[in-house]
Amino acid sequence: MTLPVLSLADFRRLPLAPPVLRLQPDRGWVLVNKETIVMTERVEQTFVTNLLGRDVEVVAAPERFHYAFGDGTDLWTQSAGNPYPNHDTYRVYEQPGTYQITLTTEWSGRYRVAGDDTWHAVTGTAQTSTTSAPFEVVERRSRLVDDLCTDIPKPADC
């Protein structure tokens, strides 16, 4: 009996969920000229589908991550990223403004037909995308003052 082949079109029709995009710091704003860390999780997704009357188990694995930072710069990486202080995926914004980051994940696939223990590679990849909420890149300046700015009357240099 000939085993069915899972085509790239079949693979791309699976309901792949995009991985969660996380930013650090995650407070709705970041500082200009400081690292804005981006990361996600490298989690495989498993599906059972039917192909030509046969049950087929499909595993989708994230292979590459593309971060579009909203300012015309981007990063392709195989790393899912890490939080501070071991971070390896980040952007240093040089201009204040409002930005959004889009994460596009490239997925590879493998499958096996019920009753067969042999895994077969899917030829080609699928993609998912997710976009962060808008956030502000702001500039903060510190100043030295003679007295407390909460003093009454308020010092002139506050």
N, C-alpha and C positions, 0 to 999 in steps of 0.2 A: 504494500500500500504506500502510495506517495504521500509524504507529509506536507501539509500546507505551508506556504511561506508567508511570513508577516512582511508586508511591503512597507516602504517608507510612508506612503499615504496612510496606511492602517495605523502605523506608529504615531503619526502626527494627529490623528483623530482621537487619541486617548485623552481623557480629561486631566492632563498634567497640571498640578497646582504649582504656581510659582513659589519659590522659597521666600520666606519672610526677609525683607530688607531691613536691617537695623543700622541706626546711626549712633555715633557716640561723639560728643555728648548728645543726648536726646531730650531737648528741652524747648524746641521750637526756634532756637537761635544758636548760632556758633560765632566764634570770633574770627575776624579777618586775620590772615597771616598765621593762623594756628591750624593744626591738623584736624580735619573732620574725618573721623574713622567710619568706614562702611564695612559691613559684614553680613553674612548669611549663614545658613547651615547646609552642609553637604549630606543630604538625606535622599536615599533611593526611594522610589515609589513603585509599588507592585500592583499589577492589574491582572484580572482573569477575564478573558474575552472569548468570543466564539468565532472561529474562522473555518469556513466550509464544513460546519457541523461538528467541529472538534474544539474542545476547550484548550485554550492557549494561555500560559502564564507569561506575562511580560514584565520585565524589570527595567525601569528608566533610571539612569544615573546621571547626576549633574557632572559635567566635564569641565566647562569653562564658564566664566562669569564676566559680563561686560557691564561696567558702570559708566553711564553717561551723566556727568556731573551738572549739567544744566548751564554751564558757562562756556561750552564749546570744547571742553576737554573730556577725555574718556580714558578708561583703563580696561584692558583685557587681561584676565588672570585665571590661573587654575586654582588659586587659593580661595577658599570660602571666607577668609579673613579671620582676624582674632581681635579681641578687645584690648584696650590699653592695659598694660604697657607693652604687650607683645604684638601690637598691631602691625600689619603689613599691607593693608589696603586702605588708602586715605587720599584726601585731596586737601591742598592748602589754597583756600580762596583768597585772591588778592584784591578783590573789589567788594565793597558792601553791596547788598542787594537781596532780592528774594529769589531763591533757587528751589529746584526739585531734582532729585536724583532718580534715574531709571536704571533698574537692574534687569538685564536680559541674561537668562540662563540657557546654556546650550546643553541638551540632553542626548546621551547615547542610549541605545537600547539593546536588550538581548531577550530571547524568548525560547520557550520549549513547549512542545505539544504534549498534552496529557498522555501518559503512558510511555513517553520518551524522556530519558534522563539527560539527553544531550542539549546543551544550550547553543543557540545560533545567534549571531550578531545581526542586528538590524543595519542595513546599509544606509548611512546618512544620519542626520540628527534632527531633533525637534527643538523648538525654542519657546520659552515663556518669558513674559515681562511683567514687572510691577514697578510702580512709581511711588516715591515717598510723598508725604504731605509737604506742602510748601514750608520753607523755613527761611529765617532771616540770617544773613551774614552781616554782623555789626562790628563797629569799631568802638572800643572802650579806651578811654584815656584816664590815667591816674594822675593825681596832683598832690604835692605836698602842701599842707596848710599849717599855719601857726597854731590855731586853736581848733576845737571841735566845731564842725558845721552845725551841730545841734545847739550851740551856745546862743543865748539871747543877750544882747543883739547878735545876729549872725555876723561872723567876721567877713570882711570885704573880699577875701580871697576864696570864698565858697561859691 
